[in-house]
Amino acid sequence: ISLAYLRELFDNVFHDENELEIILKPFDIPILASFPFFKNISGENNEDEKTNQFIISESFRNLATSLRFLNKNNQETNVFIITSTKQSEGKTTLTSLLAKTLSDLGQKILIIDGDMRRPALHKFFKIDNIIGLSNLISDRKLNYKNLVKKTSYNNLDIISAGIKPPDPVFLLSSERIKSIIDELKNESYDLIIFDAPPSLGLSDAQLISYYSDLVLYVVNMADTNKKQFKKTISKFVSKTNSPIATISNRSKV
């Protein structure tokens, strides 16, 4: 009994999705998708590797399908943000691959790096980050059309984070960000996806969520602290009017 108590006291990570569902139930937040954990994806052309890649690909397609069903109002353009509790939960990778999957399915996607603290999207898509969202918000002379860049994937455009500002919260609290999003909605995009910073101790994602239609919250089942997650998701629920759904990453199957 003592050993069990000590384990429960110090073992604060999730072991399965049932534990995640218990925390989410009072907030009526669903688990929208689940991505499995693989010890190694080597890129080798063998049967196990092909199976892993197939499972991952199908997981993203299932998520893309679920997102379509969430568009109850049949809006021409949806704005989603993707966040997590802390760094290194796979948020940016999931954001990038989801955007690619949706573009492969024929939707026109704009992905925006809203993490002006630790920008990473430009690295995934192998583009420069000389000028981007932070510049667009702070300089009214800039036109967003000159900042949108094509990626190597059809139907997928990107706005990088831009130069690191001294106070991202100040920029995201301004009226300028709202007008930018309104202007982007008038473009021919089916979906605008923000890769937002982690939410533990930061308000950036909450501020962006004021202008979004859905918050996708990534939970890394391998090392997310349950207490930190519960505290952060509770605060997020109280601060935003946007619907929230979770994505479990690295789930053990």
C-alpha positions as CSV (number, residue, x, y, z in Angstrom):
1,I,0.0,0.0,0.0
2,S,2.9,2.4,0.8
3,L,4.6,1.7,-2.5
4,A,1.3,2.3,-4.3
5,Y,0.8,5.6,-2.5
6,L,4.3,6.7,-3.3
7,R,3.9,5.8,-6.9
8,E,0.6,7.7,-7.1
9,L,2.3,10.7,-5.4
10,F,5.3,11.0,-7.7
11,D,3.9,9.5,-10.9
12,N,2.1,12.4,-12.5
13,V,2.1,11.5,-16.2
14,F,-0.8,9.9,-18.1
15,H,-0.8,6.2,-18.6
16,D,-3.8,5.9,-20.8
17,E,-6.6,8.0,-22.3
18,N,-9.0,7.0,-19.5
19,E,-7.0,9.2,-17.1
20,L,-7.2,12.0,-19.6
21,E,-10.9,11.6,-20.0
22,I,-11.5,11.8,-16.3
23,I,-9.9,15.2,-16.2
24,L,-11.7,16.4,-19.3
25,K,-15.2,15.2,-18.3
26,P,-16.1,18.1,-15.9
27,F,-15.2,20.5,-18.7
28,D,-17.1,18.6,-21.4
29,I,-14.0,18.5,-23.6
30,P,-13.7,15.7,-26.1
31,I,-10.6,13.8,-27.3
32,L,-10.9,14.5,-31.0
33,A,-8.0,12.3,-32.2
34,S,-5.3,10.0,-30.9
35,F,-1.8,9.5,-32.3
36,P,0.1,6.4,-31.4
37,F,3.5,6.1,-29.9
38,F,6.3,4.5,-31.9
39,K,9.7,4.0,-30.4
40,N,11.4,4.6,-33.7
41,I,10.4,5.7,-37.2
42,S,13.5,5.1,-39.2
43,G,12.4,5.7,-42.7
44,E,13.5,2.3,-43.7
45,N,11.4,0.6,-46.4
46,N,10.3,-2.5,-44.4
47,E,6.9,-3.8,-43.5
48,D,6.9,-2.5,-39.9
49,E,7.9,0.9,-41.1
50,K,5.2,0.9,-43.8
51,T,2.6,-0.1,-41.2
52,N,3.6,2.7,-38.8
53,Q,3.5,5.3,-41.6
54,F,0.1,4.0,-42.7
55,I,-1.3,4.3,-39.1
56,I,0.0,7.8,-38.7
57,S,-1.4,8.8,-42.1
58,E,-4.8,7.4,-41.2
59,S,-4.7,9.1,-37.8
60,F,-4.3,12.5,-39.5
61,R,-7.0,11.7,-42.1
62,N,-9.4,10.8,-39.3
63,L,-8.6,14.0,-37.5
64,A,-9.2,16.0,-40.7
65,T,-12.6,14.2,-41.1
66,S,-13.5,15.1,-37.5
67,L,-12.7,18.7,-38.1
68,R,-15.0,18.8,-41.0
69,F,-17.9,17.5,-38.9
70,L,-17.2,20.3,-36.3
71,N,-18.0,22.9,-38.9
72,K,-21.6,23.0,-37.9
73,N,-22.3,26.5,-39.2
74,N,-20.9,25.7,-42.6
75,Q,-18.5,28.7,-42.4
76,E,-16.5,29.4,-45.4
77,T,-13.3,30.0,-43.3
78,N,-12.6,28.5,-39.9
79,V,-9.8,29.7,-37.7
80,F,-8.2,27.1,-35.4
81,I,-5.4,27.4,-32.9
82,I,-3.3,24.6,-31.7
83,T,-1.6,24.7,-28.3
84,S,-0.3,22.5,-25.5
85,T,0.7,22.6,-21.9
86,K,4.4,22.9,-22.4
87,Q,7.2,22.7,-25.0
88,S,8.1,19.5,-26.7
89,E,4.7,17.9,-26.8
90,G,4.7,17.6,-30.6
91,K,2.4,20.5,-31.2
92,T,4.3,22.1,-34.1
93,T,4.8,18.8,-35.9
94,L,1.2,17.9,-35.5
95,T,0.1,21.3,-36.7
96,S,2.3,21.1,-39.8
97,L,1.3,17.5,-40.7
98,L,-2.4,18.3,-40.1
99,A,-2.1,21.3,-42.5
100,K,-0.4,19.1,-45.1
101,T,-3.1,16.4,-44.8
102,L,-5.9,18.9,-45.2
103,S,-4.2,20.4,-48.2
104,D,-3.7,17.0,-49.7
105,L,-7.5,16.5,-49.3
106,G,-8.0,19.5,-51.5
107,Q,-8.6,22.3,-48.9
108,K,-6.7,25.6,-49.2
109,I,-4.9,26.1,-46.0
110,L,-3.1,29.0,-44.4
111,I,-0.8,28.1,-41.5
112,I,0.4,31.0,-39.2
113,D,3.2,30.7,-36.7
114,G,1.7,32.5,-33.6
115,D,4.6,31.5,-31.4
116,M,6.7,34.6,-31.5
117,R,8.7,33.4,-28.5
118,R,10.1,30.2,-30.0
119,P,9.1,30.1,-33.7
120,A,9.6,26.8,-35.4
121,L,7.2,26.4,-38.4
122,H,9.6,28.0,-40.8
123,K,12.1,25.3,-39.9
124,F,9.6,22.5,-40.7
125,F,8.7,24.1,-44.1
126,K,12.3,25.2,-44.8
127,I,11.6,28.9,-45.4
128,D,13.2,32.0,-43.9
129,N,11.8,33.9,-41.0
130,I,13.1,37.3,-41.8
131,I,9.7,38.9,-41.7
132,G,6.4,37.6,-40.5
133,L,3.4,38.0,-38.1
134,S,5.2,40.2,-35.5
135,N,6.3,42.6,-38.2
136,L,2.8,42.6,-39.7
137,I,1.2,43.5,-36.4
138,S,3.6,46.2,-35.4
139,D,4.0,47.9,-38.8
140,R,0.6,49.0,-40.3
141,K,2.4,49.8,-43.6
142,L,2.9,46.2,-44.3
143,N,0.4,44.2,-46.3
144,Y,-0.3,40.6,-45.4
145,K,-0.3,39.7,-49.1
146,N,3.4,40.4,-49.2
147,L,4.1,38.1,-46.2
148,V,2.2,35.0,-47.3
149,K,4.6,32.5,-48.7
150,K,4.0,29.4,-50.7
151,T,5.2,26.1,-49.4
152,S,6.3,23.1,-51.4
153,Y,2.8,21.6,-50.9
154,N,-0.1,22.4,-53.1
155,N,-2.9,24.5,-51.4
156,L,-0.7,25.3,-48.4
157,D,0.5,28.8,-47.6
158,I,2.4,30.1,-44.5
159,I,3.0,33.2,-42.6
160,S,6.1,32.8,-40.3
161,A,6.4,34.3,-36.9
162,G,8.8,37.1,-37.9
163,I,11.3,38.9,-35.7
164,K,11.1,38.1,-32.0
165,P,9.3,41.0,-30.2
166,P,10.1,42.2,-26.7
167,D,6.4,41.7,-25.6
168,P,4.3,39.2,-27.7
169,V,1.3,39.7,-25.4
170,F,1.2,43.4,-26.2
171,L,1.0,42.6,-30.0
172,L,-1.6,39.9,-29.5
173,S,-3.7,42.2,-27.4
174,S,-3.9,44.9,-30.0
175,E,-6.7,45.7,-32.4
176,R,-4.3,45.1,-35.2
177,I,-4.3,41.3,-34.9
178,K,-8.1,41.3,-35.1
179,S,-8.2,43.3,-38.3
180,I,-5.5,41.1,-39.8
181,I,-7.5,37.9,-39.1
182,D,-10.6,39.5,-40.5
183,E,-8.8,40.4,-43.7
184,L,-7.4,36.9,-44.0
185,K,-10.9,35.5,-43.6
186,N,-11.8,37.3,-46.8
187,E,-9.2,35.4,-48.7
188,S,-10.0,32.1,-50.4
189,Y,-8.7,29.9,-47.6
190,D,-10.9,27.0,-46.3
191,L,-9.0,27.0,-43.0
192,I,-6.5,29.2,-41.1
193,I,-4.5,27.4,-38.5
194,F,-2.4,29.2,-35.8
195,D,0.5,27.3,-34.2
196,A,0.3,29.0,-30.8
197,P,2.8,28.9,-27.9
198,P,2.3,26.5,-25.0
199,S,-0.2,27.7,-22.4
200,L,1.5,26.9,-19.1
201,G,2.3,30.3,-17.6
202,L,1.6,32.1,-20.9
203,S,-1.5,33.9,-22.2
204,D,-0.6,34.1,-25.9
205,A,-2.8,31.1,-27.0
206,Q,-5.7,32.5,-24.9
207,L,-5.5,35.8,-26.7
208,I,-5.4,34.3,-30.1
209,S,-8.4,32.0,-29.2
210,Y,-10.6,35.1,-28.9
211,Y,-10.6,35.3,-32.7
212,S,-10.8,31.5,-33.3
213,D,-13.5,29.0,-33.9
214,L,-11.8,26.1,-32.2
215,V,-8.9,25.4,-29.8
216,L,-7.1,22.1,-30.4
217,Y,-5.1,21.2,-27.3
218,V,-2.3,18.7,-27.7
219,V,-1.5,16.4,-24.8
220,N,1.7,14.3,-25.0
221,M,0.7,11.1,-23.1
222,A,4.4,10.2,-22.6
223,D,5.4,13.1,-20.3
224,T,2.7,15.7,-19.8
225,N,2.3,16.4,-16.1
226,K,-1.4,15.7,-15.1
227,K,-1.5,18.4,-12.5
228,Q,0.0,21.0,-14.7
229,F,-2.4,20.0,-17.5
230,K,-5.5,20.2,-15.3
231,K,-4.5,23.6,-13.9
232,T,-3.8,25.0,-17.4
233,I,-6.9,23.6,-19.1
234,S,-9.0,24.9,-16.3
235,K,-7.6,28.4,-16.7
236,F,-8.0,28.1,-20.5
237,V,-11.7,27.2,-20.2
238,S,-12.4,30.1,-18.0
239,K,-10.7,32.6,-20.3
240,T,-12.0,31.7,-23.7
241,N,-15.4,31.3,-25.4
242,S,-14.0,29.1,-28.1
243,P,-14.9,25.4,-28.1
244,I,-11.9,23.2,-27.0
245,A,-11.0,19.7,-28.2
246,T,-7.9,17.7,-27.3
247,I,-5.5,15.6,-29.3
248,S,-3.6,12.8,-27.5
249,N,-0.1,12.4,-28.8
250,R,2.2,9.4,-28.3
251,S,-0.6,7.3,-26.9
252,K,0.3,3.7,-26.1
253,V,-1.8,1.2,-28.0
